[in-house]
Every structure is written in C-alpha cells, then in structure tokens.
C-alpha cells in the first residue's frame, strides 16, 4: 500500500495513473481535508509526502504546518516515509535549503534574508550588478523579481505590487547572468539522478513543469517546448547532490541549477514535490512517474 500526502488535486493525476498502470494499491491523503488522531497508530504502508511550498497560492496556507506534524506522527511510529519531515522542513525554507546545500560543497548564489524592508534595501546595495528578490517560502517563481538598481527595489517595496513571503522572510539574491536563457532542473528518484530538463527562461521565472502550468496567454499551450530533457547531462559534483538528498531523507526531488557565462553552475532551488512535463518525457521516451511507482513498490515489497 502506498499513501500519498498532497494538497493539489491538479498535480496528482500523473501519479495516480502510474500507480494504476502498475497495479499498485494506493490511497490519497488530501491535506486540506485531513484530520489526525495523534493517539492512533498509522496503517502499515509506504508514505510519500508531496506537500508544496506554494500551497498558500491555492488557499492552503497552513497545510505545510499540519503536514509536518503528520509526518512526525508517522515517523514516531517508525513508518517508512519518502520525503519526510526533514524534507518538508527544507522545502518550505530557502534559507535552510541553502545552508544544507553548502554543507555538501554545492554552491548557492550570494543571498541575504530579512523581515523588514529597510534591511532588504541595505542588502541590495551590496551587489555591484543586478539582483533578484525571492520569498523564503514559495514556488512557481512567485515573488521572484529582477532589479538592476537599489532605487528600483525601493519603488517596488513602496508599491502595492510588493507581497511578502507567507512566512514573512524575504531574500535578496545576486542575479546570475546565464550563458543562455535557460536553467537546468535535475530530477532524482531514490536519491539517484534520473535526468535533467533544460528549461527556457525567456518567458519569466514561472518554471513549473506540470502540464497544468504549461499554457500560453491564449490558454492553448506554448508554441515551442519550454522543457526539453537533455541527453548525457553531466556536472562534476553530481554525487554531492545525491548525498545531500540521501542524508536528508529526500528520495524524490527536482533541483534547479543555472550556468553562468563562465560555465560555473549555481544551485538555487530544491523541490521535494517535483512535477514532470509530459511533452518533454514523451519526446525522450522517459517517465519519472513510472520510475517513482517502481521505487515505491520496491519499498513496499521490502516490508513497511
């Protein structure tokens, strides 16, 4: 039995199909409607956590807090959890993500964090060139804006367009000028590298790979593929990423990197509720959801 904890019904269908195709018994725990008796004992199953840092954009502001408590309940009863409480802790905080990545020698962009606007402005003055603002808890590129000068940030912070991170913590980060208008999203299953997707960033910072996200202004889809799986993708410290994931109990993740003009790569986001692009996978003959179904089935066969 596989139990999936999630909060977005639009993102769950590809996983349900993969479980059904593999004839795997599964159950969905939809966290916005979930309740838990902490005195009870969880059922015997493999639990897969897919709580998202962007849940607040769907009216689910407090579901991560509920979910991390449920994960602790499962772990207290020694249930096997894929992407457990530590994974969710990193999912909802870029500050904590970056600190953990750096422990493994994985470089992240120069970043400052603060709650008040005055500090954000002071930090912006530390950069010689362009910089971006980010939410500490976010997803889908929400809260990411690029600025060339400190006075541009001042105007933005004073405008009604500014919206703080749901946890109140905002980041100012050095803008990495890419050698091409792309980022690369490395996908991992069982904490092992599966494939990398090249993502066209010329349209902005919303890089959600789920099919429900990939629409153009007319709602009919993009004219050219935004996502493309790269053959023979290589970086010299790939094993460091796998160790980072394994040591933090993260079995399934997407990690985003950007290559600067000198070819040096920088890591700026870890997604522990990763989604996949059907068109890119179809073009390459791969299916991450099928790999996940096989991975979870192997765990269940080993005993829960």
Phi and psi restraints in degrees (value plus and minus 20) as a CYANA .aco file:
   2 UNK   PHI    -131.6   -91.6
   2 UNK   PSI     110.7   150.7
   3 UNK   PHI    -136.5   -96.5
   3 UNK   PSI     104.8   144.8
   4 UNK   PHI    -129.0   -89.0
   4 UNK   PSI     102.6   142.6
   5 UNK   PHI    -113.7   -73.7
   5 UNK   PSI     104.7   144.7
   6 UNK   PHI    -174.2  -134.2
   6 UNK   PSI     152.6   192.6
   7 UNK   PHI    -157.4  -117.4
   7 UNK   PSI     -11.7    28.3
   8 UNK   PHI    -153.3  -113.3
   8 UNK   PSI      85.5   125.5
   9 UNK   PHI     -85.9   -45.9
   9 UNK   PSI     -46.4    -6.4
  10 UNK   PHI     -90.2   -50.2
  10 UNK   PSI     -45.5    -5.5
  11 UNK   PHI    -111.3   -71.3
  11 UNK   PSI     -30.1     9.9
  12 UNK   PHI    -109.8   -69.8
  12 UNK   PSI     -39.5     0.5
  13 UNK   PHI     -76.5   -36.5
  13 UNK   PSI     -64.0   -24.0
  14 UNK   PHI     -81.3   -41.3
  14 UNK   PSI     -52.0   -12.0
  15 UNK   PHI     -94.2   -54.2
  15 UNK   PSI     -60.2   -20.2
  16 UNK   PHI     -79.9   -39.9
  16 UNK   PSI     -62.7   -22.7
  17 UNK   PHI     -82.2   -42.2
  17 UNK   PSI     -63.2   -23.2
  18 UNK   PHI     -83.9   -43.9
  18 UNK   PSI     -61.5   -21.5
  19 UNK   PHI     -84.3   -44.3
  19 UNK   PSI     -63.0   -23.0
  20 UNK   PHI     -85.9   -45.9
  20 UNK   PSI     -63.5   -23.5
  21 UNK   PHI     -81.6   -41.6
  21 UNK   PSI     -52.7   -12.7
  22 UNK   PHI    -111.2   -71.2
  22 UNK   PSI     -15.2    24.8
  23 UNK   PHI      36.0    76.0
  23 UNK   PSI      22.9    62.9
  24 UNK   PHI    -118.6   -78.6
  24 UNK   PSI     110.8   150.8
  25 UNK   PHI     -89.7   -49.7
  25 UNK   PSI     112.8   152.8
  26 UNK   PHI    -164.6  -124.6
  26 UNK   PSI     143.1   183.1
  27 UNK   PHI    -163.2  -123.2
  27 UNK   PSI     122.6   162.6
  28 UNK   PHI    -127.7   -87.7
  28 UNK   PSI     108.6   148.6
  29 UNK   PHI    -125.6   -85.6
  29 UNK   PSI      84.9   124.9
  30 UNK   PHI    -105.6   -65.6
  30 UNK   PSI      86.0   126.0
  31 UNK   PHI     -83.5   -43.5
  31 UNK   PSI     -51.0   -11.0
  32 UNK   PHI     -81.3   -41.3
  32 UNK   PSI     -39.1     0.9
  33 UNK   PHI    -137.3   -97.3
  33 UNK   PSI      -9.0    31.0
  34 UNK   PHI    -109.5   -69.5
  34 UNK   PSI     125.7   165.7
  35 UNK   PHI    -158.0  -118.0
  35 UNK   PSI     134.2   174.2
  36 UNK   PHI    -158.3  -118.3
  36 UNK   PSI     116.9   156.9
  37 UNK   PHI    -114.7   -74.7
  37 UNK   PSI      85.4   125.4
  38 UNK   PHI     -88.7   -48.7
  38 UNK   PSI     -32.0     8.0
  39 UNK   PHI    -108.7   -68.7
  39 UNK   PSI     -26.0    14.0
  40 UNK   PHI    -108.6   -68.6
  40 UNK   PSI     150.1   190.1
  41 UNK   PHI    -128.6   -88.6
  41 UNK   PSI     106.2   146.2
  42 UNK   PHI     -82.2   -42.2
  42 UNK   PSI     131.0   171.0
  43 UNK   PHI     -86.0   -46.0
  43 UNK   PSI     139.4   179.4
  44 UNK   PHI     -95.0   -55.0
  44 UNK   PSI      98.4   138.4
  45 UNK   PHI    -190.4  -150.4
  45 UNK   PSI     149.1   189.1
  46 UNK   PHI    -116.5   -76.5
  46 UNK   PSI     106.1   146.1
  47 UNK   PHI    -124.6   -84.6
  47 UNK   PSI     112.5   152.5
  48 UNK   PHI    -142.5  -102.5
  48 UNK   PSI      93.6   133.6
  49 UNK   PHI    -108.3   -68.3
  49 UNK   PSI     104.5   144.5
  50 UNK   PHI    -145.3  -105.3
  50 UNK   PSI      11.8    51.8
  51 UNK   PHI     -86.1   -46.1
  51 UNK   PSI     121.5   161.5
  52 UNK   PHI    -131.2   -91.2
  52 UNK   PSI     124.6   164.6
  53 UNK   PHI     -90.2   -50.2
  53 UNK   PSI     -37.0     3.0
  54 UNK   PHI    -116.6   -76.6
  54 UNK   PSI      -4.4    35.6
  55 UNK   PHI     -79.5   -39.5
  55 UNK   PSI     -50.6   -10.6
  56 UNK   PHI     -83.6   -43.6
  56 UNK   PSI     -42.8    -2.8
  57 UNK   PHI     -94.8   -54.8
  57 UNK   PSI     -30.3     9.7
  58 UNK   PHI    -131.2   -91.2
  58 UNK   PSI      -0.8    39.2
  59 UNK   PHI      60.1   100.1
  59 UNK   PSI      -3.9    36.1
  60 UNK   PHI    -134.9   -94.9
  60 UNK   PSI      40.6    80.6
  61 UNK   PHI     -83.9   -43.9
  61 UNK   PSI     -58.6   -18.6
  62 UNK   PHI    -124.1   -84.1
  62 UNK   PSI     -16.8    23.2
  63 UNK   PHI     -82.6   -42.6
  63 UNK   PSI     -55.6   -15.6
  64 UNK   PHI     -80.6   -40.6
  64 UNK   PSI     -58.8   -18.8
  65 UNK   PHI     -85.4   -45.4
  65 UNK   PSI     -61.7   -21.7
  66 UNK   PHI     -83.0   -43.0
  66 UNK   PSI     -65.0   -25.0
  67 UNK   PHI     -84.2   -44.2
  67 UNK   PSI     -60.7   -20.7
  68 UNK   PHI     -86.0   -46.0
  68 UNK   PSI     -50.8   -10.8
  69 UNK   PHI     -88.3   -48.3
  69 UNK   PSI     -61.6   -21.6
  70 UNK   PHI     -83.5   -43.5
  70 UNK   PSI     -59.7   -19.7
  71 UNK   PHI     -83.8   -43.8
  71 UNK   PSI     -60.0   -20.0
  72 UNK   PHI     -83.5   -43.5
  72 UNK   PSI     -57.3   -17.3
  73 UNK   PHI     -82.8   -42.8
  73 UNK   PSI     -65.2   -25.2
  74 UNK   PHI     -83.3   -43.3
  74 UNK   PSI     -63.4   -23.4
  75 UNK   PHI     -89.0   -49.0
  75 UNK   PSI     -52.3   -12.3
  76 UNK   PHI     -82.0   -42.0
  76 UNK   PSI     -52.9   -12.9
  77 UNK   PHI    -113.3   -73.3
  77 UNK   PSI      -3.7    36.3
  78 UNK   PHI      39.5    79.5
  78 UNK   PSI      13.5    53.5
  79 UNK   PHI    -102.0   -62.0
  79 UNK   PSI     126.5   166.5
  80 UNK   PHI     -97.3   -57.3
  80 UNK   PSI      97.8   137.8
  81 UNK   PHI    -139.7   -99.7
  81 UNK   PSI     104.9   144.9
  82 UNK   PHI    -111.5   -71.5
  82 UNK   PSI     103.3   143.3
  83 UNK   PHI      44.6    84.6
  83 UNK   PSI      45.2    85.2
  84 UNK   PHI    -100.3   -60.3
  84 UNK   PSI    -174.5  -134.5
  85 UNK   PHI     -82.6   -42.6
  85 UNK   PSI     -56.4   -16.4
  86 UNK   PHI     -86.6   -46.6
  86 UNK   PSI     -59.7   -19.7
  87 UNK   PHI     -81.2   -41.2
  87 UNK   PSI     -64.3   -24.3
  88 UNK   PHI     -87.8   -47.8
  88 UNK   PSI     -55.4   -15.4
  89 UNK   PHI     -78.3   -38.3
  89 UNK   PSI     -59.7   -19.7
  90 UNK   PHI     -97.4   -57.4
  90 UNK   PSI     -53.2   -13.2
  91 UNK   PHI     -79.6   -39.6
  91 UNK   PSI     -58.2   -18.2
  92 UNK   PHI    -117.9   -77.9
  92 UNK   PSI      -6.8    33.2
  93 UNK   PHI    -169.2  -129.2
  93 UNK   PSI      90.0   130.0
  94 UNK   PHI     -87.5   -47.5
  94 UNK   PSI     -50.4   -10.4
  95 UNK   PHI     -77.1   -37.1
  95 UNK   PSI     -69.6   -29.6
  96 UNK   PHI     -90.3   -50.3
  96 UNK   PSI     -56.4   -16.4
  97 UNK   PHI     -74.6   -34.6
  97 UNK   PSI     -72.6   -32.6
  98 UNK   PHI     -83.6   -43.6
  98 UNK   PSI     -59.5   -19.5
  99 UNK   PHI     -84.0   -44.0
  99 UNK   PSI     -60.1   -20.1
 100 UNK   PHI     -91.3   -51.3
 100 UNK   PSI     -60.5   -20.5
 101 UNK   PHI     -80.0   -40.0
 101 UNK   PSI     -63.3   -23.3
 102 UNK   PHI     -83.3   -43.3
 102 UNK   PSI     -48.7    -8.7
 103 UNK   PHI     -80.6   -40.6
 103 UNK   PSI     -45.8    -5.8
 104 UNK   PHI    -120.7   -80.7
 104 UNK   PSI      -5.2    34.8
 105 UNK   PHI      53.5    93.5
 105 UNK   PSI      -1.2    38.8
 106 UNK   PHI    -113.3   -73.3
 106 UNK   PSI      97.3   137.3
 107 UNK   PHI     -96.9   -56.9
 107 UNK   PSI     114.2   154.2
 108 UNK   PHI    -138.6   -98.6
 108 UNK   PSI     134.7   174.7
 109 UNK   PHI     -84.6   -44.6
 109 UNK   PSI     133.8   173.8
 110 UNK   PHI     -77.1   -37.1
 110 UNK   PSI     105.5   145.5
 111 UNK   PHI    -159.0  -119.0
 111 UNK   PSI     120.7   160.7
 112 UNK   PHI    -140.8  -100.8
 112 UNK   PSI     128.3   168.3
 113 UNK   PHI    -150.5  -110.5
 113 UNK   PSI     122.8   162.8
 114 UNK   PHI    -181.3  -141.3
 114 UNK   PSI     145.9   185.9
 115 UNK   PHI    -120.3   -80.3
 115 UNK   PSI     -57.9   -17.9
 116 UNK   PHI    -114.9   -74.9
 116 UNK   PSI     132.6   172.6
 117 UNK   PHI     -87.5   -47.5
 117 UNK   PSI     -54.2   -14.2
 118 UNK   PHI     -79.5   -39.5
 118 UNK   PSI     -61.1   -21.1
 119 UNK   PHI     -87.1   -47.1
 119 UNK   PSI     -58.7   -18.7
 120 UNK   PHI     -81.2   -41.2
 120 UNK   PSI     -61.2   -21.2
 121 UNK   PHI     -85.9   -45.9
 121 UNK   PSI     -61.4   -21.4
 122 UNK   PHI     -84.5   -44.5
 122 UNK   PSI     -61.1   -21.1
 123 UNK   PHI     -84.5   -44.5
 123 UNK   PSI     -58.1   -18.1
 124 UNK   PHI     -79.5   -39.5
 124 UNK   PSI     -49.4    -9.4
 125 UNK   PHI     -91.8   -51.8
 125 UNK   PSI     -30.5     9.5
 126 UNK   PHI     -98.3   -58.3
 126 UNK   PSI     -33.9     6.1
 127 UNK   PHI    -115.4   -75.4
 127 UNK   PSI     118.6   158.6
 128 UNK   PHI     -97.2   -57.2
 128 UNK   PSI     -51.2   -11.2
 129 UNK   PHI    -143.3  -103.3
 129 UNK   PSI    -167.2  -127.2
 130 UNK   PHI     -88.9   -48.9
 130 UNK   PSI     136.3   176.3
 131 UNK   PHI    -167.0  -127.0
 131 UNK   PSI     146.6   186.6
 132 UNK   PHI    -146.4  -106.4
 132 UNK   PSI     133.8   173.8
 133 UNK   PHI    -122.9   -82.9
 133 UNK   PSI     130.8   170.8
 134 UNK   PHI    -165.3  -125.3
 134 UNK   PSI     135.9   175.9
 135 UNK   PHI    -104.1   -64.1
 135 UNK   PSI     122.3   162.3
 136 UNK   PHI     -86.3   -46.3
 136 UNK   PSI     -58.2   -18.2
 137 UNK   PHI    -134.7   -94.7
 137 UNK   PSI      93.8   133.8
 138 UNK   PHI    -187.5  -147.5
 138 UNK   PSI    -198.2  -158.2
 139 UNK   PHI    -191.2  -151.2
 139 UNK   PSI     147.6   187.6
 140 UNK   PHI      41.1    81.1
 140 UNK   PSI       1.8    41.8
 141 UNK   PHI      57.9    97.9
 141 UNK   PSI     -11.0    29.0
 142 UNK   PHI     -87.4   -47.4
 142 UNK   PSI     112.5   152.5
 143 UNK   PHI      63.2   103.2
 143 UNK   PSI     -16.7    23.3
 144 UNK   PHI    -115.5   -75.5
 144 UNK   PSI      99.5   139.5
 145 UNK   PHI    -157.2  -117.2
 145 UNK   PSI     122.3   162.3
 146 UNK   PHI    -122.2   -82.2
 146 UNK   PSI     118.6   158.6
 147 UNK   PHI    -153.0  -113.0
 147 UNK   PSI     126.8   166.8
 148 UNK   PHI    -118.8   -78.8
 148 UNK   PSI     -42.8    -2.8
 149 UNK   PHI    -161.5  -121.5
 149 UNK   PSI     135.1   175.1
 150 UNK   PHI     -81.6   -41.6
 150 UNK   PSI     -56.6   -16.6
 151 UNK   PHI     -86.9   -46.9
 151 UNK   PSI     -46.5    -6.5
 152 UNK   PHI     -86.4   -46.4
 152 UNK   PSI     -60.2   -20.2
 153 UNK   PHI     -85.3   -45.3
 153 UNK   PSI     -60.5   -20.5
 154 UNK   PHI     -76.6   -36.6
 154 UNK   PSI     -66.8   -26.8
 155 UNK   PHI     -82.9   -42.9
 155 UNK   PSI     -60.1   -20.1
 156 UNK   PHI     -85.8   -45.8
 156 UNK   PSI     -65.0   -25.0
 157 UNK   PHI     -84.3   -44.3
 157 UNK   PSI     -49.0    -9.0
 158 UNK   PHI    -105.2   -65.2
 158 UNK   PSI     -26.8    13.2
 159 UNK   PHI    -114.6   -74.6
 159 UNK   PSI     142.4   182.4
 160 UNK   PHI     -90.7   -50.7
 160 UNK   PSI     -28.6    11.4
 161 UNK   PHI     -94.0   -54.0
 161 UNK   PSI     -42.3    -2.3
 162 UNK   PHI     -91.8   -51.8
 162 UNK   PSI     108.7   148.7
 163 UNK   PHI    -152.5  -112.5
 163 UNK   PSI     106.4   146.4
 164 UNK   PHI     -94.5   -54.5
 164 UNK   PSI     139.0   179.0
 165 UNK   PHI     -77.2   -37.2
 165 UNK   PSI     128.3   168.3
 166 UNK   PHI     -81.4   -41.4
 166 UNK   PSI     -41.2    -1.2
 167 UNK   PHI    -115.8   -75.8
 167 UNK   PSI     -15.9    24.1
 168 UNK   PHI      63.0   103.0
 168 UNK   PSI     -22.9    17.1
 169 UNK   PHI    -124.3   -84.3
 169 UNK   PSI     104.8   144.8
 170 UNK   PHI    -138.7   -98.7
 170 UNK   PSI     131.7   171.7
 171 UNK   PHI    -135.6   -95.6
 171 UNK   PSI     127.4   167.4
 172 UNK   PHI    -139.5   -99.5
 172 UNK   PSI     106.4   146.4
 173 UNK   PHI    -154.7  -114.7
 173 UNK   PSI     120.7   160.7
 174 UNK   PHI     -77.4   -37.4
 174 UNK   PSI     112.0   152.0
 175 UNK   PHI    -100.2   -60.2
 175 UNK   PSI     104.8   144.8
 176 UNK   PHI    -111.5   -71.5
 176 UNK   PSI      93.5   133.5
 177 UNK   PHI     -92.3   -52.3
 177 UNK   PSI      94.5   134.5
 178 UNK   PHI     -97.7   -57.7
 178 UNK   PSI     130.8   170.8
 179 UNK   PHI     -91.2   -51.2
 179 UNK   PSI     -46.0    -6.0
 180 UNK   PHI    -158.3  -118.3
 180 UNK   PSI     141.0   181.0
 181 UNK   PHI     -96.4   -56.4
 181 UNK   PSI      43.2    83.2
 182 UNK   PHI    -165.7  -125.7
 182 UNK   PSI     133.9   173.9
 183 UNK   PHI    -140.1  -100.1
 183 UNK   PSI     148.5   188.5
 184 UNK   PHI    -143.8  -103.8
 184 UNK   PSI     111.4   151.4
 185 UNK   PHI    -132.6   -92.6
 185 UNK   PSI      92.2   132.2
 186 UNK   PHI    -108.5   -68.5
 186 UNK   PSI     107.3   147.3
 187 UNK   PHI    -122.9   -82.9
 187 UNK   PSI     118.2   158.2
 188 UNK   PHI    -148.9  -108.9
 188 UNK   PSI     118.4   158.4
 189 UNK   PHI    -151.6  -111.6
 189 UNK   PSI     113.7   153.7
 190 UNK   PHI      38.8    78.8
 190 UNK   PSI      15.6    55.6
 191 UNK   PHI      38.0    78.0
 191 UNK   PSI       3.9    43.9
 192 UNK   PHI    -142.6  -102.6
 192 UNK   PSI     122.7   162.7
 193 UNK   PHI     -80.8   -40.8
 193 UNK   PSI     111.3   151.3
 194 UNK   PHI    -126.6   -86.6
 194 UNK   PSI     -77.3   -37.3
 195 UNK   PHI    -184.2  -144.2
 195 UNK   PSI     149.7   189.7
 196 UNK   PHI    -140.8  -100.8
 196 UNK   PSI     122.9   162.9
 197 UNK   PHI    -131.9   -91.9
 197 UNK   PSI     110.2   150.2
 198 UNK   PHI    -107.9   -67.9
 198 UNK   PSI     106.4   146.4
 199 UNK   PHI    -136.6   -96.6
 199 UNK   PSI     105.4   145.4
 200 UNK   PHI     -93.6   -53.6
 200 UNK   PSI      99.2   139.2
 201 UNK   PHI    -121.8   -81.8
 201 UNK   PSI     -12.1    27.9
 202 UNK   PHI     -85.7   -45.7
 202 UNK   PSI     -38.8     1.2
 203 UNK   PHI    -113.4   -73.4
 203 UNK   PSI     -19.6    20.4
 204 UNK   PHI     108.0   148.0
 204 UNK   PSI    -189.1  -149.1
 205 UNK   PHI    -115.0   -75.0
 205 UNK   PSI     -23.1    16.9
 206 UNK   PHI     -99.4   -59.4
 206 UNK   PSI      82.5   122.5
 207 UNK   PHI    -134.2   -94.2
 207 UNK   PSI       4.6    44.6
 208 UNK   PHI     -81.6   -41.6
 208 UNK   PSI     103.9   143.9
 209 UNK   PHI    -106.9   -66.9
 209 UNK   PSI     -28.2    11.8
 210 UNK   PHI     -81.7   -41.7
 210 UNK   PSI     126.9   166.9
 211 UNK   PHI     -80.0   -40.0
 211 UNK   PSI     -53.7   -13.7
 212 UNK   PHI     -88.6   -48.6
 212 UNK   PSI     -36.6     3.4
 213 UNK   PHI    -109.8   -69.8
 213 UNK   PSI     -41.6    -1.6
 214 UNK   PHI    -109.7   -69.7
 214 UNK   PSI      58.7    98.7
 215 UNK   PHI    -153.5  -113.5
 215 UNK   PSI     129.5   169.5
 216 UNK   PHI    -108.8   -68.8
 216 UNK   PSI    -193.1  -153.1
 217 UNK   PHI     -83.3   -43.3
 217 UNK   PSI     -48.6    -8.6
 218 UNK   PHI    -108.4   -68.4
 218 UNK   PSI     -18.6    21.4
 219 UNK   PHI      55.5    95.5
 219 UNK   PSI     -14.5    25.5
 220 UNK   PHI    -121.4   -81.4
 220 UNK   PSI     -17.4    22.6
 221 UNK   PHI      86.7   126.7
 221 UNK   PSI     143.2   183.2
 222 UNK   PHI     -98.8   -58.8
 222 UNK   PSI     130.3   170.3
 223 UNK   PHI     -93.2   -53.2
 223 UNK   PSI     -51.4   -11.4
 224 UNK   PHI    -152.8  -112.8
 224 UNK   PSI     131.8   171.8
 225 UNK   PHI     -80.9   -40.9
 225 UNK   PSI     110.1   150.1
 226 UNK   PHI    -106.4   -66.4
 226 UNK   PSI     -43.3    -3.3
 227 UNK   PHI    -141.0  -101.0
 227 UNK   PSI     114.1   154.1
 228 UNK   PHI    -163.6  -123.6
 228 UNK   PSI     101.6   141.6
 229 UNK   PHI     -91.7   -51.7
 229 UNK   PSI     111.6   151.6
 230 UNK   PHI    -114.6   -74.6
 230 UNK   PSI     108.9   148.9
 231 UNK   PHI     -98.6   -58.6
 231 UNK   PSI     119.3   159.3
 232 UNK   PHI      38.1    78.1
 232 UNK   PSI      19.1    59.1
 233 UNK   PHI     -86.4   -46.4
 233 UNK   PSI     115.1   155.1
 234 UNK   PHI    -162.8  -122.8
 234 UNK   PSI     117.3   157.3
 235 UNK   PHI    -155.2  -115.2
 235 UNK   PSI     132.4   172.4
 236 UNK   PHI     -90.3   -50.3
 236 UNK   PSI     -43.7    -3.7
 237 UNK   PHI    -131.8   -91.8
 237 UNK   PSI      13.8    53.8
 238 UNK   PHI     -77.5   -37.5
 238 UNK   PSI     -57.2   -17.2
 239 UNK   PHI     -83.0   -43.0
 239 UNK   PSI     -48.2    -8.2
 240 UNK   PHI     -85.5   -45.5
 240 UNK   PSI     -57.3   -17.3
 241 UNK   PHI     -86.6   -46.6
 241 UNK   PSI     -61.2   -21.2
 242 UNK   PHI     -84.7   -44.7
 242 UNK   PSI     -59.2   -19.2
 243 UNK   PHI     -86.3   -46.3
 243 UNK   PSI     -62.9   -22.9
 244 UNK   PHI     -75.0   -35.0
 244 UNK   PSI     -66.5   -26.5
 245 UNK   PHI     -87.7   -47.7
 245 UNK   PSI     -69.8   -29.8
 246 UNK   PHI     -79.8   -39.8
 246 UNK   PSI     -65.2   -25.2
 247 UNK   PHI     -88.1   -48.1
 247 UNK   PSI     -41.9    -1.9
 248 UNK   PHI    -123.4   -83.4
 248 UNK   PSI      -7.4    32.6
 249 UNK   PHI      49.0    89.0
 249 UNK   PSI       8.2    48.2
 250 UNK   PHI    -124.0   -84.0
 250 UNK   PSI      85.7   125.7
 251 UNK   PHI    -106.5   -66.5
 251 UNK   PSI     -49.2    -9.2
 252 UNK   PHI    -152.6  -112.6
 252 UNK   PSI     107.0   147.0
 253 UNK   PHI    -183.2  -143.2
 253 UNK   PSI     138.2   178.2
 254 UNK   PHI    -139.8   -99.8
 254 UNK   PSI     110.2   150.2
 255 UNK   PHI    -141.1  -101.1
 255 UNK   PSI     107.0   147.0
 256 UNK   PHI    -121.0   -81.0
 256 UNK   PSI     112.1   152.1
 257 UNK   PHI    -150.2  -110.2
 257 UNK   PSI     137.4   177.4
 258 UNK   PHI    -152.2  -112.2
 258 UNK   PSI     120.3   160.3
 259 UNK   PHI    -120.6   -80.6
 259 UNK   PSI     107.0   147.0
 260 UNK   PHI    -101.9   -61.9
 260 UNK   PSI    -198.2  -158.2
 261 UNK   PHI     -84.1   -44.1
 261 UNK   PSI     -41.4    -1.4
 262 UNK   PHI    -110.2   -70.2
 262 UNK   PSI     -21.8    18.2
 263 UNK   PHI      68.4   108.4
 263 UNK   PSI     -16.0    24.0
 264 UNK   PHI    -100.2   -60.2
 264 UNK   PSI     116.2   156.2
 265 UNK   PHI    -123.8   -83.8
 265 UNK   PSI     124.0   164.0
 266 UNK   PHI    -145.6  -105.6
 266 UNK   PSI     118.4   158.4
 267 UNK   PHI    -124.2   -84.2
 267 UNK   PSI     109.5   149.5
 268 UNK   PHI    -150.5  -110.5
 268 UNK   PSI     -23.7    16.3
 269 UNK   PHI    -179.7  -139.7
 269 UNK   PSI     120.4   160.4
 270 UNK   PHI    -140.9  -100.9
 270 UNK   PSI     104.8   144.8
 271 UNK   PHI    -133.2   -93.2
 271 UNK   PSI      93.7   133.7
 272 UNK   PHI    -115.9   -75.9
 272 UNK   PSI     -15.6    24.4
 273 UNK   PHI    -143.1  -103.1
 273 UNK   PSI      25.0    65.0
 274 UNK   PHI     -77.5   -37.5
 274 UNK   PSI     124.9   164.9
 275 UNK   PHI    -133.6   -93.6
 275 UNK   PSI     148.4   188.4
 276 UNK   PHI    -153.7  -113.7
 276 UNK   PSI     131.1   171.1
 277 UNK   PHI    -117.8   -77.8
 277 UNK   PSI      99.0   139.0
 278 UNK   PHI     -83.9   -43.9
 278 UNK   PSI     -59.4   -19.4
 279 UNK   PHI     -85.7   -45.7
 279 UNK   PSI     -65.5   -25.5
 280 UNK   PHI     -82.0   -42.0
 280 UNK   PSI     -61.8   -21.8
 281 UNK   PHI     -88.2   -48.2
 281 UNK   PSI     -59.6   -19.6
 282 UNK   PHI     -82.0   -42.0
 282 UNK   PSI     -60.9   -20.9
 283 UNK   PHI     -86.3   -46.3
 283 UNK   PSI     -44.8    -4.8
 284 UNK   PHI    -126.1   -86.1
 284 UNK   PSI     -25.2    14.8
 285 UNK   PHI      51.9    91.9
 285 UNK   PSI      10.3    50.3
 286 UNK   PHI    -141.7  -101.7
 286 UNK   PSI     138.5   178.5
 287 UNK   PHI    -167.0  -127.0
 287 UNK   PSI      86.8   126.8
 288 UNK   PHI     -86.3   -46.3
 288 UNK   PSI     -56.3   -16.3
 289 UNK   PHI     -83.2   -43.2
 289 UNK   PSI     -58.2   -18.2
 290 UNK   PHI     -85.2   -45.2
 290 UNK   PSI     -59.5   -19.5
 291 UNK   PHI     -83.2   -43.2
 291 UNK   PSI     -60.0   -20.0
 292 UNK   PHI     -85.3   -45.3
 292 UNK   PSI     -62.7   -22.7
 293 UNK   PHI     -79.0   -39.0
 293 UNK   PSI     -63.1   -23.1
 294 UNK   PHI     -85.9   -45.9
 294 UNK   PSI     -61.0   -21.0
 295 UNK   PHI     -81.1   -41.1
 295 UNK   PSI     -69.6   -29.6
 296 UNK   PHI     -85.3   -45.3
 296 UNK   PSI     -56.4   -16.4
 297 UNK   PHI     -84.5   -44.5
 297 UNK   PSI     -60.6   -20.6
 298 UNK   PHI     -79.5   -39.5
 298 UNK   PSI     -61.6   -21.6
 299 UNK   PHI     -83.4   -43.4
 299 UNK   PSI     -63.2   -23.2
 300 UNK   PHI     -86.6   -46.6
 300 UNK   PSI     -51.8   -11.8
 301 UNK   PHI     -91.0   -51.0
 301 UNK   PSI     -44.2    -4.2
 302 UNK   PHI    -100.3   -60.3
 302 UNK   PSI     -28.5    11.5
 303 UNK   PHI      80.5   120.5
 303 UNK   PSI     119.3   159.3
